[in-house]
Amino acid sequence: MTMPRDVIRADVLSLTSYPVPNSVGFIKLDAMENPYTLPWPLQEQLGERLARVALNRYPLPRPSLLLDKLKYTMQVPDDCDILLGNGSDELINLIATACAKSGAKILAPVPSFVMYSISAVLAHVEFIGVPLNVDFTLDVAAMLEAITAYQPSVIYLSYPNNPTGTLFDDADIEQIVRTANRSLVVIDEAYQLFAQRTWMSRTNEFDNVVVMRTVSKLGLAGIRLGYLVGLPDWIREFDKVRPPYNINVLTQSTVDFMLDHLNVLEAQAAKSRAERERLAEAISLLSGAHVFPSSANFLLVRVSDADMVFEALLSAWILIKNMSKMHPLLGECVRITIGTPDENARLLTVLKSIQL
């Protein structure tokens, strides 16, 4: 009898699946989603648009009109090109696959987005993690030393960083980019709308920089679309390992529609930014809680007992993310997505009732 262990790679057998808990009935503050839905008139208009989509046809592999519209709306430099992915996750996998030469290495600060390391493992590429400083800023000296020692093919910089919320210093990033002149530097701007800072306009200033974004955090997590911006030479090569028809027709049509209504999503992000500051101040006043500065749509909070806080909120039907086992620097830390004012008020009520 053939068993999975007889066929599946040993490193895959040792992995665990990406955990996504059942959130039905919960206040969901664990996945950095936009908590606001579209206004009803837009829902109706979008529904009418999607009803006319040709579901019987394959999607365009490179929808030129949508790409041009995305470039214009997101202010992509004229001499740069764009590649669409089924979320940022697929783009990260494409980069790892395309760069998986013998002896290749992928480097990133840690803790950071786990898919950087997972994609490296799946592509048989060594992952090098460089610990952040204790305040979650970049350890620039350690990064430069690692770049010199390992000569990585790819360097990821999450801007701002997940799960810490830190917005790395631009001068530090530029120093890394200039030192890593034999590496591709991927600046991951998944939370750009909450940080309101970007490297997009500088993408063409360096021949080794690409910028990656997603529409997930804008309020469109359900449609799964990420995009990579860079000089055409990079985009052309990554496009070769993209699965055909990777962006379905409903996603393409939804993005085309929402690019005309980006002001709605920007207004929702402004609400989340205001709530982030209000919630950070309120939690910081609780005894035993330390709130780290955040430029994203979540807060990283250190408490005395992360497991206890997680379970207490879970019993109150509130989901957050327990980060305390992810990395030594995250000891007793939990990550809390910014919700609606009502959701945040409920969160605070429970937090005030327990010993942080």
Sequence and secondary structure as in RCSB ss.txt:
>XXXX:A:sequence
MTMPRDVIRADVLSLTSYPVPNSVGFIKLDAMENPYTLPWPLQEQLGERLARVALNRYPLPRPSLLLDKLKYTMQ
VPDDCDILLGNGSDELINLIATACAKSGAKILAPVPSFVMYSISAVLAHVEFIGVPLNVDFTLDVAAMLEAITAY
QPSVIYLSYPNNPTGTLFDDADIEQIVRTANRSLVVIDEAYQLFAQRTWMSRTNEFDNVVVMRTVSKLGLAGIRL
GYLVGLPDWIREFDKVRPPYNINVLTQSTVDFMLDHLNVLEAQAAKSRAERERLAEAISLLSGAHVFPSSANFLL
VRVSDADMVFEALLSAWILIKNMSKMHPLLGECVRITIGTPDENARLLTVLKSIQL
>XXXX:A:secstr
   HHHHS HHHHT         TTSEE SS        HHHHHHHHHHHHTS TTS   SS HHHHHHHHHHTT
  TT EEEEESHHHHHHHHHHHHT  TT EEEEEESS THHHHHHHHTT EEEEEE  TTS   HHHHHHHHHHH
  SEEEEESS TTT     HHHHHHHHHH TTSEEEEE TTHHHHT  SGGGGGG TTEEEEEESGGGTTGGG  
EEEEE HHHHHHHHTTS TT S HHHHHHHHHHGGGHHHHHHHHHHHHHHHHHHHHHHHTSTT EE   SSSEEE
EE S HHHHHHHHHHTTEE EE TTT GGGTTEEEEE   HHHHHHHHHHHHHS  
